[in-house]
Structure formats: structure tokens, C-alpha cells
Amino acid sequence: MMNQYETVFIVTPVLSEDQVKETVQKFKKILTEGGAEILTEENWGLKKLAYPIKHKTTGFYNLIEFKAEGALIEKLETEFRRDERIIRFLTFKMDKYAVEYSNKKKKMKKENSN
Amino acid sequence: MADKNVRYLTPVAVDTKKEKYCRFKKHRIKYVDYKDPEFLKQFLNEQGKILPRRLTGTSLKYQRKVAKAVKRARHLAILPYVTDLMK
């Protein structure tokens, strides 16, 4: 049964811009290989952290919203733990209100973009 | 005989009973987004601690959602665990 998930992860600021892109590509590849369907992908860029994580005060925030089987999440999270460039991640299973909320936001973004 | 019109220097702060309401029920908000710090900050005090229901007036069901969202935001360093004069 395909559930909808949303994962936010923070990449360490030490990397250069294209290394950050490469890590994001790596995780998107893991998702698509595992049979997930990526809905949206956001990059909030370099943001200040509310408290230092691993002695770093800033980080690249990325968000990926996707539909996937439940079993894939375990694999995804072990990849997150294994990769040392990711300093923090959070996967969130979206219930129907969350899905409705994100669709509403996507619609609003489309409206004021065109 | 006490003087009839005793006037105080400052008006007596009679405890005006402001009707507290659950903003989630009122504005039909169903989902608390953990990625939006501005909205969550209304439920935190200066030190970044979650305000109790008796002050914010939210119902139990939505207070739990707010608490879970705040804890997720703290995990992602969007909100601090403890700070001073955050607002």
C-alpha cells in the first residue's frame, strides 16, 4: 500500500554547492530505485540552525515529498545514518490532513507563480 | 462612614473574563505544519517552552498535534529547545 511520506534532511555546510546537489541526487536515486514516486522536492538552501549540531551552526535544508511502500523507509533511513554528510533527518508519514495541506500549498504556489 | 465615591488612582483591574476559544476549531485548521516556525511560536513562551492549554485555550486534540509538531521542529533545529527572549 503506497503511503505518502515527507522527509526533511540537513546537509553539513562544509560541502560546496554541487556536492550538496550530488547528495540530494543520491537519495533521490535511492527512492526511485526502491519504486517510490517523488512528488515534490524543495531546497531551502543554507539556513541558520536554532542550536549547533555537530558543532555547526548552519546547514542546507532539503525536503522531498514522495509516495512509497512502507518497507522502503527502513532502507532510506539506514542510508541516511550511513552517510556522514547528513547531520540530521526526519521522515514523516503524512495523514490525510497533511496531504490536503500540502496540495493546497502547491496549488497556491502555482497560482502566484504564473 | 466610608466616603461614597472612593476613587482609586488606577482603575481596579477587574478580571475581565475573556472567553477563551480553541483557534483550531474556530478557523477550521486541521493540520499543524512542523516546518512553519512563525505559526508554532505563538504556542511557545520566551524560553521556547510549550504553553499550557489553560493559557492558549486550545482543545486537547489540537494541543497534542501542536506539541508533536513543536517537538519535530526542535529535532530539525527549526525551533530551539531552550533559549532566552526568543520572541
N, CA and C atoms of all chains as a GROMACS GRO file, in nm:
protein
  603
    1MET      N    1   0.088  -0.117   0.000
    1MET     CA    2   0.000   0.000   0.000
    1MET      C    3   0.091   0.122   0.000
    2MET      N    4   0.076   0.210  -0.099
    2MET     CA    5   0.167   0.323  -0.111
    2MET      C    6   0.122   0.435  -0.017
    3ASN      N    7   0.208   0.465   0.080
    3ASN     CA    8   0.176   0.579   0.167
    3ASN      C    9   0.251   0.701   0.116
    4GLN      N   10   0.204   0.818   0.164
    4GLN     CA   11   0.276   0.941   0.125
    4GLN      C   12   0.365   0.984   0.240
    5TYR      N   13   0.492   1.011   0.208
    5TYR     CA   14   0.587   1.050   0.312
    5TYR      C   15   0.648   1.184   0.276
    6GLU      N   16   0.712   1.243   0.376
    6GLU     CA   17   0.780   1.371   0.355
    6GLU      C   18   0.906   1.363   0.439
    7THR      N   19   1.022   1.377   0.376
    7THR     CA   20   1.143   1.368   0.456
    7THR      C   21   1.221   1.498   0.443
    8VAL      N   22   1.268   1.548   0.557
    8VAL     CA   23   1.349   1.670   0.559
    8VAL      C   24   1.485   1.629   0.612
    9PHE      N   25   1.592   1.670   0.542
    9PHE     CA   26   1.724   1.636   0.596
    9PHE      C   27   1.816   1.758   0.581
   10ILE      N   28   1.914   1.765   0.672
   10ILE     CA   29   2.007   1.879   0.676
   10ILE      C   30   2.144   1.828   0.634
   11VAL      N   31   2.203   1.894   0.533
   11VAL     CA   32   2.336   1.855   0.485
   11VAL      C   33   2.438   1.950   0.548
   12THR      N   34   2.552   1.894   0.584
   12THR     CA   35   2.653   1.974   0.653
   12THR      C   36   2.699   2.090   0.564
   13PRO      N   37   2.722   2.210   0.622
   13PRO     CA   38   2.753   2.327   0.540
   13PRO      C   39   2.895   2.325   0.485
   14VAL      N   40   2.977   2.228   0.526
   14VAL     CA   41   3.117   2.228   0.483
   14VAL      C   42   3.125   2.205   0.333
   15LEU      N   43   3.025   2.134   0.279
   15LEU     CA   44   3.036   2.093   0.138
   15LEU      C   45   3.015   2.212   0.046
   16SER      N   46   3.062   2.197  -0.078
   16SER     CA   47   3.035   2.300  -0.179
   16SER      C   48   2.896   2.274  -0.235
   17GLU      N   49   2.850   2.369  -0.318
   17GLU     CA   50   2.713   2.365  -0.368
   17GLU      C   51   2.687   2.236  -0.446
   18ASP      N   52   2.781   2.199  -0.535
   18ASP     CA   53   2.748   2.083  -0.620
   18ASP      C   54   2.757   1.954  -0.540
   19GLN      N   55   2.838   1.953  -0.433
   19GLN     CA   56   2.840   1.830  -0.351
   19GLN      C   57   2.706   1.812  -0.282
   20VAL      N   58   2.645   1.926  -0.243
   20VAL     CA   59   2.512   1.916  -0.180
   20VAL      C   60   2.413   1.860  -0.281
   21LYS      N   61   2.421   1.914  -0.406
   21LYS     CA   62   2.329   1.864  -0.512
   21LYS      C   63   2.349   1.716  -0.532
   22GLU      N   64   2.476   1.674  -0.528
   22GLU     CA   65   2.507   1.534  -0.554
   22GLU      C   66   2.447   1.446  -0.444
   23THR      N   67   2.453   1.490  -0.317
   23THR     CA   68   2.393   1.408  -0.210
   23THR      C   69   2.242   1.400  -0.230
   24VAL      N   70   2.181   1.514  -0.269
   24VAL     CA   71   2.035   1.511  -0.289
   24VAL      C   72   2.003   1.413  -0.403
   25GLN      N   73   2.086   1.419  -0.512
   25GLN     CA   74   2.062   1.326  -0.624
   25GLN      C   75   2.074   1.182  -0.574
   26LYS      N   76   2.173   1.157  -0.487
   26LYS     CA   77   2.195   1.020  -0.441
   26LYS      C   78   2.069   0.967  -0.372
   27PHE      N   79   2.009   1.050  -0.286
   27PHE     CA   80   1.892   1.000  -0.213
   27PHE      C   81   1.771   0.991  -0.304
   28LYS      N   82   1.763   1.082  -0.404
   28LYS     CA   83   1.650   1.068  -0.496
   28LYS      C   84   1.663   0.939  -0.575
   29LYS      N   85   1.789   0.902  -0.607
   29LYS     CA   86   1.809   0.778  -0.684
   29LYS      C   87   1.767   0.658  -0.598
   30ILE      N   88   1.802   0.661  -0.470
   30ILE     CA   89   1.763   0.550  -0.381
   30ILE      C   90   1.612   0.536  -0.379
   31LEU      N   91   1.544   0.651  -0.377
   31LEU     CA   92   1.397   0.647  -0.372
   31LEU      C   93   1.342   0.589  -0.502
   32THR      N   94   1.389   0.642  -0.616
   32THR     CA   95   1.330   0.597  -0.743
   32THR      C   96   1.363   0.449  -0.765
   33GLU      N   97   1.484   0.407  -0.724
   33GLU     CA   98   1.518   0.263  -0.741
   33GLU      C   99   1.425   0.178  -0.655
   34GLY      N  100   1.390   0.230  -0.536
   34GLY     CA  101   1.307   0.150  -0.449
   34GLY      C  102   1.162   0.152  -0.490
   35GLY      N  103   1.131   0.216  -0.606
   35GLY     CA  104   0.994   0.213  -0.654
   35GLY      C  105   0.910   0.323  -0.594
   36ALA      N  106   0.976   0.429  -0.546
   36ALA     CA  107   0.897   0.541  -0.490
   36ALA      C  108   0.870   0.642  -0.600
   37GLU      N  109   0.763   0.719  -0.580
   37GLU     CA  110   0.728   0.821  -0.680
   37GLU      C  111   0.746   0.956  -0.612
   38ILE      N  112   0.845   1.034  -0.660
   38ILE     CA  113   0.877   1.161  -0.594
   38ILE      C  114   0.776   1.267  -0.639
   39LEU      N  115   0.709   1.332  -0.543
   39LEU     CA  116   0.606   1.430  -0.579
   39LEU      C  117   0.669   1.568  -0.592
   40THR      N  118   0.725   1.616  -0.481
   40THR     CA  119   0.789   1.750  -0.492
   40THR      C  120   0.922   1.743  -0.421
   41GLU      N  121   1.005   1.842  -0.452
   41GLU     CA  122   1.138   1.847  -0.388
   41GLU      C  123   1.169   1.994  -0.366
   42GLU      N  124   1.204   2.030  -0.242
   42GLU     CA  125   1.231   2.171  -0.211
   42GLU      C  126   1.372   2.182  -0.157
   43ASN      N  127   1.434   2.296  -0.184
   43ASN     CA  128   1.569   2.319  -0.131
   43ASN      C  129   1.567   2.454  -0.062
   44TRP      N  130   1.571   2.456   0.073
   44TRP     CA  131   1.562   2.582   0.143
   44TRP      C  132   1.697   2.650   0.152
   45GLY      N  133   1.800   2.584   0.099
   45GLY     CA  134   1.932   2.648   0.097
   45GLY      C  135   1.994   2.651   0.235
   46LEU      N  136   2.093   2.740   0.248
   46LEU     CA  137   2.169   2.747   0.373
   46LEU      C  138   2.087   2.824   0.476
   47LYS      N  139   2.056   2.759   0.588
   47LYS     CA  140   1.977   2.826   0.693
   47LYS      C  141   2.051   2.814   0.824
   48LYS      N  142   2.024   2.912   0.915
   48LYS     CA  143   2.089   2.907   1.046
   48LYS      C  144   2.015   2.806   1.132
   49LEU      N  145   2.090   2.721   1.205
   49LEU     CA  146   2.024   2.622   1.291
   49LEU      C  147   1.989   2.689   1.423
   50ALA      N  148   1.885   2.639   1.489
   50ALA     CA  149   1.843   2.701   1.616
   50ALA      C  150   1.945   2.669   1.724
   51TYR      N  151   2.017   2.558   1.710
   51TYR     CA  152   2.123   2.522   1.805
   51TYR      C  153   2.228   2.446   1.726
   52PRO      N  154   2.355   2.452   1.770
   52PRO     CA  155   2.459   2.387   1.690
   52PRO      C  156   2.442   2.236   1.690
   53ILE      N  157   2.452   2.177   1.569
   53ILE     CA  158   2.451   2.030   1.556
   53ILE      C  159   2.591   1.992   1.508
   54LYS      N  160   2.654   1.902   1.578
   54LYS     CA  161   2.792   1.859   1.546
   54LYS      C  162   2.879   1.983   1.527
   55HIS      N  163   2.866   2.077   1.619
   55HIS     CA  164   2.947   2.200   1.621
   55HIS      C  165   2.930   2.284   1.496
   56LYS      N  166   2.819   2.264   1.424
   56LYS     CA  167   2.797   2.351   1.307
   56LYS      C  168   2.672   2.432   1.332
   57THR      N  169   2.673   2.561   1.293
   57THR     CA  170   2.558   2.644   1.324
   57THR      C  171   2.469   2.668   1.202
   58THR      N  172   2.512   2.623   1.084
   58THR     CA  173   2.424   2.640   0.968
   58THR      C  174   2.416   2.506   0.895
   59GLY      N  175   2.321   2.496   0.802
   59GLY     CA  176   2.307   2.370   0.729
   59GLY      C  177   2.219   2.391   0.608
   60PHE      N  178   2.235   2.300   0.507
   60PHE     CA  179   2.150   2.305   0.387
   60PHE      C  180   2.028   2.220   0.415
   61TYR      N  181   1.910   2.285   0.411
   61TYR     CA  182   1.786   2.210   0.436
   61TYR      C  183   1.732   2.161   0.302
   62ASN      N  184   1.689   2.031   0.297
   62ASN     CA  185   1.623   1.980   0.175
   62ASN      C  186   1.499   1.904   0.217
   63LEU      N  187   1.397   1.914   0.134
   63LEU     CA  188   1.272   1.841   0.162
   63LEU      C  189   1.235   1.761   0.039
   64ILE      N  190   1.196   1.634   0.061
   64ILE     CA  191   1.148   1.550  -0.051
   64ILE      C  192   1.014   1.492  -0.010
   65GLU      N  193   0.914   1.510  -0.096
   65GLU     CA  194   0.783   1.453  -0.068
   65GLU      C  195   0.762   1.341  -0.168
   66PHE      N  196   0.728   1.221  -0.118
   66PHE     CA  197   0.719   1.109  -0.212
   66PHE      C  198   0.616   1.009  -0.165
   67LYS      N  199   0.578   0.923  -0.258
   67LYS     CA  200   0.487   0.811  -0.226
   67LYS      C  201   0.570   0.685  -0.231
   68ALA      N  202   0.558   0.600  -0.127
   68ALA     CA  203   0.645   0.481  -0.127
   68ALA      C  204   0.581   0.371  -0.045
   69GLU      N  205   0.637   0.251  -0.062
   69GLU     CA  206   0.596   0.138   0.022
   69GLU      C  207   0.658   0.157   0.161
   70GLY      N  208   0.597   0.092   0.258
   70GLY     CA  209   0.646   0.110   0.394
   70GLY      C  210   0.786   0.057   0.412
   71ALA      N  211   0.817  -0.055   0.340
   71ALA     CA  212   0.946  -0.120   0.364
   71ALA      C  213   1.061  -0.033   0.318
   72LEU      N  214   1.036   0.056   0.222
   72LEU     CA  215   1.147   0.134   0.167
   72LEU      C  216   1.202   0.231   0.271
   73ILE      N  217   1.117   0.272   0.366
   73ILE     CA  218   1.160   0.378   0.460
   73ILE      C  219   1.276   0.329   0.546
   74GLU      N  220   1.271   0.200   0.584
   74GLU     CA  221   1.379   0.146   0.667
   74GLU      C  222   1.512   0.156   0.592
   75LYS      N  223   1.508   0.121   0.465
   75LYS     CA  224   1.632   0.124   0.385
   75LYS      C  225   1.679   0.269   0.371
   76LEU      N  226   1.582   0.359   0.346
   76LEU     CA  227   1.619   0.500   0.326
   76LEU      C  228   1.688   0.553   0.451
   77GLU      N  229   1.634   0.518   0.567
   77GLU     CA  230   1.687   0.576   0.690
   77GLU      C  231   1.824   0.517   0.723
   78THR      N  232   1.847   0.388   0.689
   78THR     CA  233   1.982   0.336   0.713
   78THR      C  234   2.082   0.410   0.624
   79GLU      N  235   2.036   0.444   0.500
   79GLU     CA  236   2.127   0.521   0.413
   79GLU      C  237   2.158   0.657   0.477
   80PHE      N  238   2.053   0.718   0.533
   80PHE     CA  239   2.076   0.849   0.597
   80PHE      C  240   2.177   0.835   0.709
   81ARG      N  241   2.161   0.726   0.789
   81ARG     CA  242   2.251   0.713   0.905
   81ARG      C  243   2.392   0.684   0.858
   82ARG      N  244   2.402   0.612   0.745
   82ARG     CA  245   2.536   0.571   0.700
   82ARG      C  246   2.610   0.692   0.643
   83ASP      N  247   2.536   0.782   0.575
   83ASP     CA  248   2.604   0.892   0.505
   83ASP      C  249   2.644   0.999   0.607
   84GLU      N  250   2.774   1.031   0.616
   84GLU     CA  251   2.814   1.124   0.723
   84GLU      C  252   2.794   1.268   0.680
   85ARG      N  253   2.752   1.294   0.554
   85ARG     CA  254   2.731   1.434   0.514
   85ARG      C  255   2.597   1.485   0.569
   86ILE      N  256   2.507   1.388   0.601
   86ILE     CA  257   2.376   1.427   0.654
   86ILE      C  258   2.390   1.439   0.805
   87ILE      N  259   2.361   1.560   0.859
   87ILE     CA  260   2.378   1.571   1.004
   87ILE      C  261   2.246   1.551   1.075
   88ARG      N  262   2.130   1.560   1.005
   88ARG     CA  263   2.005   1.534   1.073
   88ARG      C  264   1.898   1.505   0.969
   89PHE      N  265   1.804   1.412   1.000
   89PHE     CA  266   1.697   1.385   0.903
   89PHE      C  267   1.570   1.352   0.981
   90LEU      N  268   1.454   1.369   0.915
   90LEU     CA  269   1.327   1.337   0.980
   90LEU      C  270   1.231   1.291   0.870
   91THR      N  271   1.180   1.168   0.882
   91THR     CA  272   1.082   1.118   0.785
   91THR      C  273   0.946   1.122   0.852
   92PHE      N  274   0.846   1.166   0.776
   92PHE     CA  275   0.714   1.192   0.837
   92PHE      C  276   0.608   1.131   0.748
   93LYS      N  277   0.526   1.043   0.805
   93LYS     CA  278   0.420   0.982   0.726
   93LYS      C  279   0.301   1.076   0.726
   94MET      N  280   0.255   1.115   0.607
   94MET     CA  281   0.154   1.219   0.600
   94MET      C  282   0.016   1.157   0.612
   95ASP      N  283  -0.067   1.206   0.708
   95ASP     CA  284  -0.206   1.161   0.714
   95ASP      C  285  -0.289   1.247   0.619
   96LYS      N  286  -0.420   1.223   0.615
   96LYS     CA  287  -0.498   1.286   0.508
   96LYS      C  288  -0.500   1.438   0.524
   97TYR      N  289  -0.493   1.488   0.649
   97TYR     CA  290  -0.493   1.634   0.663
   97TYR      C  291  -0.364   1.692   0.611
   98ALA      N  292  -0.252   1.619   0.634
   98ALA     CA  293  -0.123   1.670   0.587
   98ALA      C  294  -0.120   1.673   0.434
   99VAL      N  295  -0.177   1.568   0.373
   99VAL     CA  296  -0.178   1.561   0.226
   99VAL      C  297  -0.259   1.677   0.171
  100GLU      N  298  -0.376   1.699   0.235
  100GLU     CA  299  -0.464   1.807   0.189
  100GLU      C  300  -0.393   1.942   0.201
  101TYR      N  301  -0.320   1.958   0.313
  101TYR     CA  302  -0.248   2.084   0.338
  101TYR      C  303  -0.142   2.107   0.232
  102SER      N  304  -0.067   1.999   0.198
  102SER     CA  305   0.043   2.019   0.101
  102SER      C  306  -0.015   2.043  -0.037
  103ASN      N  307  -0.127   1.978  -0.070
  103ASN     CA  308  -0.186   2.004  -0.202
  103ASN      C  309  -0.232   2.149  -0.211
  104LYS      N  310  -0.289   2.197  -0.099
  104LYS     CA  311  -0.338   2.336  -0.101
  104LYS      C  312  -0.219   2.430  -0.122
  105LYS      N  313  -0.106   2.399  -0.055
  105LYS     CA  314   0.009   2.489  -0.068
  105LYS      C  315   0.063   2.483  -0.210
  106LYS      N  316   0.065   2.363  -0.268
  106LYS     CA  317   0.119   2.352  -0.404
  106LYS      C  318   0.031   2.432  -0.499
  107LYS      N  319  -0.103   2.424  -0.477
  107LYS     CA  320  -0.195   2.496  -0.566
  107LYS      C  321  -0.167   2.646  -0.550
  108MET      N  322  -0.150   2.693  -0.423
  108MET     CA  323  -0.129   2.837  -0.404
  108MET      C  324   0.002   2.879  -0.470
  109LYS      N  325   0.106   2.791  -0.459
  109LYS     CA  326   0.235   2.830  -0.517
  109LYS      C  327   0.220   2.841  -0.669
  110LYS      N  328   0.142   2.747  -0.728
  110LYS     CA  329   0.126   2.750  -0.874
  110LYS      C  330   0.051   2.877  -0.913
  111GLU      N  331  -0.050   2.915  -0.828
  111GLU     CA  332  -0.131   3.031  -0.866
  111GLU      C  333  -0.044   3.156  -0.870
  112ASN      N  334   0.033   3.180  -0.760
  112ASN     CA  335   0.103   3.308  -0.763
  112ASN      C  336   0.232   3.300  -0.844
  113SER      N  337   0.265   3.180  -0.894
  113SER     CA  338   0.386   3.179  -0.978
  113SER      C  339   0.349   3.216  -1.121
  114ASN      N  340   0.230   3.174  -1.168
  114ASN     CA  341   0.203   3.213  -1.309
  114ASN      C  342   0.121   3.339  -1.316
  115MET      N  343  -1.829   5.684   5.826
  115MET     CA  344  -1.893   5.637   5.703
  115MET      C  345  -1.790   5.647   5.591
  116ALA      N  346  -1.767   5.537   5.523
  116ALA     CA  347  -1.664   5.543   5.417
  116ALA      C  348  -1.712   5.642   5.313
  117ASP      N  349  -1.615   5.712   5.265
  117ASP     CA  350  -1.653   5.814   5.166
  117ASP      C  351  -1.717   5.741   5.048
  118LYS      N  352  -1.828   5.791   5.002
  118LYS     CA  353  -1.905   5.721   4.898
  118LYS      C  354  -1.816   5.704   4.773
  119ASN      N  355  -1.773   5.818   4.719
  119ASN     CA  356  -1.706   5.798   4.589
  119ASN      C  357  -1.554   5.788   4.612
  120VAL      N  358  -1.516   5.667   4.652
  120VAL     CA  359  -1.373   5.644   4.672
  120VAL      C  360  -1.313   5.618   4.533
  121ARG      N  361  -1.226   5.704   4.492
  121ARG     CA  362  -1.169   5.679   4.359
  121ARG      C  363  -1.027   5.628   4.375
  122TYR      N  364  -0.994   5.523   4.299
  122TYR     CA  365  -0.859   5.470   4.309
  122TYR      C  366  -0.770   5.543   4.208
  123LEU      N  367  -0.641   5.540   4.237
  123LEU     CA  368  -0.551   5.608   4.142
  123LEU      C  369  -0.556   5.536   4.008
  124THR      N  370  -0.546   5.400   4.019
  124THR     CA  371  -0.554   5.325   3.891
  124THR      C  372  -0.685   5.246   3.892
  125PRO      N  373  -0.751   5.231   3.777
  125PRO     CA  374  -0.877   5.156   3.776
  125PRO      C  375  -0.855   5.015   3.829
  126VAL      N  376  -0.947   4.968   3.910
  126VAL     CA  377  -0.931   4.834   3.967
  126VAL      C  378  -0.934   4.734   3.851
  127ALA      N  379  -0.831   4.652   3.842
  127ALA     CA  380  -0.825   4.559   3.729
  127ALA      C  381  -0.923   4.446   3.758
  128VAL      N  382  -1.049   4.470   3.718
  128VAL     CA  383  -1.145   4.362   3.742
  128VAL      C  384  -1.113   4.254   3.639
  129ASP      N  385  -1.117   4.128   3.685
  129ASP     CA  386  -1.068   4.023   3.596
  129ASP      C  387  -1.170   4.003   3.486
  130THR      N  388  -1.147   4.073   3.370
  130THR     CA  389  -1.248   4.061   3.262
  130THR      C  390  -1.238   3.918   3.206
  131LYS      N  391  -1.347   3.849   3.215
  131LYS     CA  392  -1.346   3.707   3.177
  131LYS      C  393  -1.350   3.701   3.025
  132LYS      N  394  -1.227   3.698   2.956
  132LYS     CA  395  -1.227   3.693   2.810
  132LYS      C  396  -1.257   3.548   2.771
  133GLU      N  397  -1.354   3.529   2.689
  133GLU     CA  398  -1.394   3.393   2.652
  133GLU      C  399  -1.279   3.330   2.571
  134LYS      N  400  -1.216   3.225   2.628
  134LYS     CA  401  -1.104   3.161   2.557
  134LYS      C  402  -1.163   3.061   2.459
  135TYR      N  403  -1.106   3.056   2.337
  135TYR     CA  404  -1.161   2.962   2.240
  135TYR      C  405  -1.046   2.887   2.175
  136CYS      N  406  -1.076   2.770   2.120
  136CYS     CA  407  -0.972   2.692   2.054
  136CYS      C  408  -0.962   2.742   1.911
  137ARG      N  409  -0.848   2.802   1.877
  137ARG     CA  410  -0.835   2.868   1.747
  137ARG      C  411  -0.842   2.767   1.635
  138PHE      N  412  -0.810   2.639   1.666
  138PHE     CA  413  -0.811   2.539   1.559
  138PHE      C  414  -0.955   2.508   1.520
  139LYS      N  415  -1.041   2.504   1.620
  139LYS     CA  416  -1.182   2.474   1.586
  139LYS      C  417  -1.242   2.595   1.516
  140LYS      N  418  -1.204   2.714   1.566
  140LYS     CA  419  -1.268   2.835   1.514
  140LYS      C  420  -1.230   2.853   1.367
  141HIS      N  421  -1.099   2.844   1.335
  141HIS     CA  422  -1.057   2.873   1.198
  141HIS      C  423  -1.050   2.747   1.113
  142ARG      N  424  -1.106   2.633   1.164
  142ARG     CA  425  -1.109   2.508   1.087
  142ARG      C  426  -0.969   2.466   1.045
  143ILE      N  427  -0.868   2.488   1.129
  143ILE     CA  428  -0.734   2.440   1.093
  143ILE      C  429  -0.728   2.293   1.132
  144LYS      N  430  -0.685   2.208   1.039
  144LYS     CA  431  -0.685   2.066   1.071
  144LYS      C  432  -0.544   2.012   1.090
  145TYR      N  433  -0.444   2.079   1.025
  145TYR     CA  434  -0.309   2.020   1.027
  145TYR      C  435  -0.211   2.126   1.077
  146VAL      N  436  -0.126   2.086   1.174
  146VAL     CA  437  -0.026   2.180   1.225
  146VAL      C  438   0.105   2.145   1.156
  147ASP      N  439   0.157   2.237   1.077
  147ASP     CA  440   0.277   2.209   1.000
  147ASP      C  441   0.401   2.229   1.087
  148TYR      N  442   0.488   2.128   1.096
  148TYR     CA  443   0.604   2.140   1.185
  148TYR      C  444   0.715   2.221   1.117
  149LYS      N  445   0.697   2.258   0.991
  149LYS     CA  446   0.805   2.330   0.923
  149LYS      C  447   0.783   2.481   0.927
  150ASP      N  448   0.676   2.526   0.992
  150ASP     CA  449   0.643   2.668   0.987
  150ASP      C  450   0.665   2.728   1.126
  151PRO      N  451   0.785   2.785   1.154
  151PRO     CA  452   0.816   2.831   1.290
  151PRO      C  453   0.730   2.948   1.336
  152GLU      N  454   0.692   3.035   1.237
  152GLU     CA  455   0.616   3.153   1.281
  152GLU      C  456   0.486   3.111   1.349
  153PHE      N  457   0.417   3.013   1.291
  153PHE     CA  458   0.290   2.973   1.348
  153PHE      C  459   0.312   2.904   1.482
  154LEU      N  460   0.416   2.821   1.491
  154LEU     CA  461   0.438   2.746   1.616
  154LEU      C  462   0.482   2.838   1.728
  155LYS      N  463   0.546   2.951   1.693
  155LYS     CA  464   0.597   3.038   1.800
  155LYS      C  465   0.486   3.094   1.886
  156GLN      N  466   0.363   3.100   1.829
  156GLN     CA  467   0.253   3.153   1.910
  156GLN      C  468   0.224   3.061   2.029
  157PHE      N  469   0.270   2.935   2.022
  157PHE     CA  470   0.239   2.841   2.131
  157PHE      C  471   0.358   2.822   2.223
  158LEU      N  472   0.464   2.905   2.204
  158LEU     CA  473   0.582   2.890   2.290
  158LEU      C  474   0.598   3.017   2.371
  159ASN      N  475   0.660   3.003   2.492
  159ASN     CA  476   0.686   3.127   2.568
  159ASN      C  477   0.827   3.175   2.534
  160GLU      N  478   0.876   3.273   2.610
  160GLU     CA  479   1.004   3.334   2.573
  160GLU      C  480   1.116   3.231   2.576
  161GLN      N  481   1.109   3.137   2.672
  161GLN     CA  482   1.220   3.041   2.680
  161GLN      C  483   1.207   2.931   2.575
  162GLY      N  484   1.099   2.933   2.495
  162GLY     CA  485   1.086   2.827   2.395
  162GLY      C  486   1.010   2.708   2.448
  163LYS      N  487   0.947   2.723   2.566
  163LYS     CA  488   0.873   2.610   2.622
  163LYS      C  489   0.728   2.614   2.571
  164ILE      N  490   0.664   2.497   2.562
  164ILE     CA  491   0.528   2.491   2.507
  164ILE      C  492   0.431   2.546   2.611
  165LEU      N  493   0.342   2.636   2.568
  165LEU     CA  494   0.247   2.697   2.661
  165LEU      C  495   0.138   2.596   2.698
  166PRO      N  496   0.091   2.595   2.822
  166PRO     CA  497  -0.015   2.502   2.860
  166PRO      C  498  -0.149   2.541   2.801
  167ARG      N  499  -0.240   2.448   2.800
  167ARG     CA  500  -0.371   2.470   2.737
  167ARG      C  501  -0.448   2.578   2.808
  168ARG      N  502  -0.430   2.588   2.941
  168ARG     CA  503  -0.513   2.685   3.013
  168ARG      C  504  -0.479   2.827   2.970
  169LEU      N  505  -0.360   2.849   2.914
  169LEU     CA  506  -0.329   2.986   2.868
  169LEU      C  507  -0.371   3.003   2.722
  170THR      N  508  -0.346   2.901   2.639
  170THR     CA  509  -0.377   2.921   2.497
  170THR      C  510  -0.522   2.885   2.468
  171GLY      N  511  -0.582   2.802   2.554
  171GLY     CA  512  -0.723   2.773   2.533
  171GLY      C  513  -0.748   2.672   2.424
  172THR      N  514  -0.642   2.604   2.376
  172THR     CA  515  -0.669   2.509   2.268
  172THR      C  516  -0.725   2.380   2.326
  173SER      N  517  -0.799   2.307   2.243
  173SER     CA  518  -0.859   2.182   2.292
  173SER      C  519  -0.751   2.074   2.294
  174LEU      N  520  -0.780   1.964   2.364
  174LEU     CA  521  -0.679   1.861   2.391
  174LEU      C  522  -0.626   1.802   2.261
  175LYS      N  523  -0.720   1.776   2.169
  175LYS     CA  524  -0.683   1.708   2.044
  175LYS      C  525  -0.579   1.788   1.968
  176TYR      N  526  -0.599   1.922   1.960
  176TYR     CA  527  -0.505   2.004   1.882
  176TYR      C  528  -0.382   2.039   1.963
  177GLN      N  529  -0.394   2.042   2.098
  177GLN     CA  530  -0.275   2.067   2.178
  177GLN      C  531  -0.174   1.955   2.156
  178ARG      N  532  -0.223   1.832   2.144
  178ARG     CA  533  -0.130   1.720   2.120
  178ARG      C  534  -0.063   1.737   1.984
  179LYS      N  535  -0.141   1.779   1.883
  179LYS     CA  536  -0.080   1.796   1.750
  179LYS      C  537   0.025   1.905   1.754
  180VAL      N  538  -0.006   2.014   1.826
  180VAL     CA  539   0.090   2.125   1.835
  180VAL      C  540   0.215   2.076   1.906
  181ALA      N  541   0.198   1.999   2.015
  181ALA     CA  542   0.316   1.953   2.091
  181ALA      C  543   0.403   1.865   2.002
  182LYS      N  544   0.339   1.776   1.925
  182LYS     CA  545   0.418   1.685   1.840
  182LYS      C  546   0.490   1.765   1.732
  183ALA      N  547   0.420   1.866   1.677
  183ALA     CA  548   0.482   1.945   1.570
  183ALA      C  549   0.600   2.024   1.626
  184VAL      N  550   0.585   2.079   1.748
  184VAL     CA  551   0.694   2.157   1.808
  184VAL      C  552   0.813   2.066   1.832
  185LYS      N  553   0.786   1.943   1.877
  185LYS     CA  554   0.900   1.854   1.906
  185LYS      C  555   0.970   1.814   1.776
  186ARG      N  556   0.893   1.799   1.668
  186ARG     CA  557   0.958   1.767   1.539
  186ARG      C  558   1.040   1.887   1.494
  187ALA      N  559   0.987   2.008   1.511
  187ALA     CA  560   1.060   2.127   1.467
  187ALA      C  561   1.188   2.142   1.550
  188ARG      N  562   1.180   2.107   1.676
  188ARG     CA  563   1.301   2.116   1.759
  188ARG      C  564   1.406   2.016   1.712
  189HIS      N  565   1.357   1.896   1.672
  189HIS     CA  566   1.452   1.793   1.626
  189HIS      C  567   1.527   1.844   1.503
  190LEU      N  568   1.454   1.918   1.416
  190LEU     CA  569   1.517   1.964   1.291
  190LEU      C  570   1.584   2.099   1.311
  191ALA      N  571   1.601   2.142   1.434
  191ALA     CA  572   1.668   2.270   1.464
  191ALA      C  573   1.597   2.388   1.399
  192ILE      N  574   1.466   2.372   1.372
  192ILE     CA  575   1.390   2.488   1.325
  192ILE      C  576   1.352   2.572   1.446
  193LEU      N  577   1.325   2.503   1.557
  193LEU     CA  578   1.294   2.575   1.682
  193LEU      C  579   1.399   2.533   1.784
  194PRO      N  580   1.442   2.624   1.874
  194PRO     CA  581   1.540   2.586   1.975
  194PRO      C  582   1.474   2.507   2.087
  195TYR      N  583   1.554   2.422   2.158
  195TYR     CA  584   1.498   2.352   2.274
  195TYR      C  585   1.480   2.452   2.387
  196VAL      N  586   1.584   2.534   2.408
  196VAL     CA  587   1.573   2.634   2.515
  196VAL      C  588   1.646   2.758   2.469
  197THR      N  589   1.590   2.873   2.495
  197THR     CA  590   1.654   2.998   2.454
  197THR      C  591   1.605   3.106   2.548
  198ASP      N  592   1.661   3.228   2.533
  198ASP     CA  593   1.606   3.337   2.615
  198ASP      C  594   1.562   3.450   2.522
  199LEU      N  595   1.442   3.500   2.553
  199LEU     CA  596   1.383   3.612   2.479
  199LEU      C  597   1.381   3.580   2.329
  200MET      N  598   1.315   3.470   2.300
  200MET     CA  599   1.312   3.427   2.159
  200MET      C  600   1.225   3.520   2.077
  201LYS      N  601   1.113   3.572   2.135
  201LYS     CA  602   1.014   3.645   2.055
  201LYS      C  603   1.072   3.778   2.009
   0.00000   0.00000   0.00000
